[in-house]
Every structure is written in C-alpha cells, then in structure tokens.
Amino acid sequence: MANGSRQAVWEFFGTELKRRREDAGITQVELGARVFVSGGYIGQFEQAIRKPQLDVAQRIDGVLQTDGIFERLCRKLIDDPRYADYFAGVVELERLATRICEFAPTVVPGLLQTKQYAHAVTIAANPFKSDAYVDEIVTARLERSLILDDAARPEYWVTLHENVLRIPVGGPQAMAAQLEHIARLTHERTALVTVLPYAAGAHAVMGAMLQLMEFEDAPQVAYTETSFSGTLVDEPAVVKRAQRAYDLLRVATLSPEASLALIESAAEDFRRCASTT
C-alpha cells in the first residue's frame, strides 16, 4: 500500500478505536490495562502514531465487542496478497461504509464485475501470470461484491462513462452478460447507476476513477486510482473537492431511466454481435 493510503487507513483505525472506546465508557488507561499495553499506547493508536500488533487488535475487539473490525483492518493493513498494496485498506473500508459513490471512466467497477469480465481484465493486466494467480485475483474481486448482498448493504451510487458500455472486455458475449448484470442490479435497486454520455464532453473528473465512502460515525474518505497506483484521502478539504467533482458529474449524466435504457440497449447490441460470430 502506498504510504499515504496506508497512513489514511491507520488514521481511520484510530478514529474508530477512539469512538468505540468512548461509546463503551472506557478510558485509554482502562483499555490499555485490559489488552496488556499502556494507556499511552492506546492514545498513540488513536492518533495513528503507533500501529498495534495483530494480537493487540484482536484483544481490543474482545474488550470492546466490535465483532472483529479491528482485527480485519489490521490484517488488511499488514498483508493481503490478493489486492494491490495501495488498495487493501480500501476493501475493508467498503465493508464499513454506509454509502459508496463511484465514477468509472473506462472499466466496470469491481463491485459490479461478473466473473468473466473480471477474468478478462485481470489477464489483460497480467498476461504472464499463472491461471492460479488469475483465479485468486478474480475470486477476491467477486468476494468484494458480497457487500451488496448484505441486508445492511451500503447505498451504492455509480456513474459510468459511456466508454464502459462500449469497450468489449472479454468479447461480445462476456460484455453482454456484464451489462445485463448491471441492469439487473439496477432493477433490483441494489445500485443506482447513471451514465455520462459521450455527448457530455469534458467533465469534472477527466483523469481517473473516483470513489467516495461515507460512514455512520467517521469522516468521509475519497479514493482515486490510475492504472498503476491509488490514493486514499481523508483530508477534509480534499474530500470536499472530490465530492463537488462527483456532484458535477452527476449533473451531467443521463437520468436513471435513460441510463438503464442505454445499458440495456448496449447489452442487446453485444448479444446480437455474439450471435453472429
């Protein structure tokens, strides 16, 4: 994970630790005594000055009865070979989010990808990797999408550039299935999807994908990614600018109804193409 991204997630760890400790009515000294560190260490964890070991995170979960949140955060921050270093912390934050807003300029967002689409994208970026490696990455990506099946799933707002509908990733059949999957999630109200058409021209986020995550009792964060790196941001002023850019995108998109019609039309075009090849 890039240093900035890792630090931002450790800061989120500290914010959550402080909130949940105070909700439990426990002082830093009391919590420290119960997890076998000093109260000063707890304060340093909360300020993201010092990083807890995994066993300490596990004991904190036990004392605060937080259902493994701090252990999972710690594990993701320590190592998860299935995700790029700069992205591992984002996966855990998605699980905690109450609302996710995402803009995809060229590729279907990971939370919406089908197995065939994810497989094609992974191979394109890793042409010399083994089948086992590719399968591991694809499985991890599909596991991320399970948050959308949860009864307590976050609100998921997605803006797709029309590029996403037109690039035939994996071939016509795979692309048709991918777009039909997006349409189905839209019909089921699992995701609210709009499309930024080519006709919109220049827009507020020209360079990269953008994701905004909101939480019940923690500050909003933003994540942006290019082909080779990603940055997780929790600086309030920067997050505010990212939110404004996303708002400007939404103003330029087609309505949800028109967007769905375009997605379904593109899926049908790929189906016809697949049937003739």
Secondary structure, DSSP 8 states (H G I E B T S, - for coil): --HHHHHHHHHHHHHHHHHHHHHTT--HHHHHHHHTS-HHHHHHHHTTSS---HHHHHHHHHHHT-TTHHHHHHHHHH--TTS-TTTHHHHHHHHH-SEEEEEESSS--GGG--HHHHHHHHHHH-TTS-HHHHHHHHHHHHHHGGGGGSTT--EEEEEEEHHHHHS-TT-HHHHHHHHHHHHHHHHTTS-EEEEE-GGG-S-S--SSEEEEEE-SSS--EEEEE-SS-EEEE--HHHHHHHHHHHHHHHHHS--HHHHHHHHHHHHHHHHHHHHT-
